[in-house]
């Protein structure tokens, strides 16, 4: 049975391994078949997970409909859905744009409620707003009003910088979604004292660094035109990352840890501030593999735990 953790001060318990849904949306990693996406969602829940991290913009809302079907199939009490909002993908705009106006956020909430088939969202999260957006009252007041009205249980912010993180903490956010992995430990580490004091629930996304830490790539890997990773890294950046990955593998994949994927997920969950980690999965087998990777305790053996900082330093990773 999967272990559970609480989402900060909310007291709400969720399985410690969740599922990020960008990979199965067919938007960031190449096309995805609906039947595979639905099966992957179900596999994550069947493996004991409960937390699904998604966005209302994925497949223009279709992902929420699939998750809504899942909730009806397995029972809504078994699925906790965190919905990121604030990216407007209306067809009248040539490219997606950020919109954190009260009108848009309220509309997005109502739409998500309808697509999920529920009266109240588990969590509504601002999708990577700027510090300026959080400093102004409009967006946060809109979320607060939705929570007060009973349409949302928890409200939160997805962040990518310390400045935005501190602005979210100043607002009293319930949840904070942030990237945390062996390549990018610094954001959570630099905010850790403030997060601990505030009792915020931490959703750790991108624990496998967009697949780099899944341990399956060779130097000959080439990405398709519709894969965001083709544009995320220059060839030089990717070469450097793969050298760092080799250092991590050599130092961390030691008995009882059997793969870099396992080491990466265990590293994230070894941090007591993390409430849930949401690795992506493209197939049902990958969703199940993510769960099986952390079945044993402790997360990291004592022989390794005290040396992780030195390993990151050796690899040239800021922490």
MOKA-V624660 format. One record per pair of residues at least 12 apart in sequence whose ideal C-beta (glycine too) atoms are under 6 Angstrom apart, sorted by the first residue. I is the first residue (numbers start at 1). J is the second residue. Records with the same first field share a line. If there is no record, write none. Layout:
# MOKA-V624660
I: J, J
This chain:
# MOKA-V624660
2: 15, 48
3: 16
5: 275
7: 201, 275
8: 199, 200, 201
9: 199
10: 154, 174
14: 50, 51, 80, 276
15: 48, 49, 50
16: 269, 276
17: 49, 290, 291
18: 49, 51, 53, 276, 278
19: 44, 52
20: 53, 205, 278, 280
21: 54, 63
22: 280
23: 280, 282
24: 37, 40
25: 58, 59, 63
28: 228
29: 227
30: 224, 226, 227
38: 66
39: 284
40: 281, 284, 287
41: 70
43: 284, 287, 288
44: 287
45: 74
47: 288, 291
50: 78, 80
51: 80, 276
52: 67, 81
53: 82, 278
54: 83
55: 84, 127
56: 83, 85, 108, 112
57: 87, 89
60: 89
61: 115
64: 112, 115, 116
65: 115
67: 81
68: 115, 116, 117
80: 122
81: 122
82: 123, 125
83: 112, 121, 124
84: 125, 127, 158
85: 105, 108, 127
86: 98, 100, 126, 127
87: 127
100: 129, 133, 139
102: 138, 142
105: 142
109: 124, 146, 151
120: 150, 151
121: 152
122: 153
123: 154, 156, 175
124: 152, 155
125: 156, 158, 177
126: 157
127: 158
128: 158, 160
131: 163, 164, 167
134: 167
140: 171
143: 155
154: 174, 175
155: 174
156: 173, 174, 175
157: 173, 176
158: 177
159: 178
162: 190
165: 191
169: 194, 198
175: 201, 203
176: 200, 202
177: 203, 205
179: 205, 206
180: 204, 268
181: 206, 207, 209
182: 248, 264, 267
183: 209
185: 319
186: 318, 319
189: 319
192: 273
195: 273
201: 275
202: 273, 274, 275
203: 276
204: 268, 274, 277
205: 278
207: 264, 265, 268, 277, 279
208: 264, 279
210: 229
212: 241, 245
213: 260, 264
214: 261
215: 259, 260, 261
244: 315
247: 315
248: 315
251: 311
261: 293
262: 293
265: 293, 294
266: 294, 299, 300
269: 294, 299
270: 299, 300
